[in-house]
Amino acid sequence: MLENIALIKEVHEHMPTKKAQEEAKESLKKIELENIGLNRLNQCNSYEVFCVCFIRALMTKESDVIIVTPFHLIDNLRNIKTIISIVEKLQVKKNILILDTISNEIHYKDSSCNIVK
């Protein structure tokens, strides 16, 4: 997973591999997932894969990160506070937008709230 995360900095910023992997390792450590650093994708659960994808997104130069339907990305995600906690632990300085229209449609189905798609 370290290689997967570090690749963003290596390719787009020409950062040396060792330094990029150190940054990736530091991010994983902040969210208490440093133990998955040497794992392959098939060795990780959906939460761990989500975290790796999120850290990769944070490594880009983009100022906005959009998370679409987190309840479908992470198996057994019961509370959005899990995602908020990751953002807080990583001390994100980007704009984070969480879109979950499917859950909102179900929740607000019979109300007067408009859902825009």
Disulfide bonds with the S-S distance in Angstrom:
none
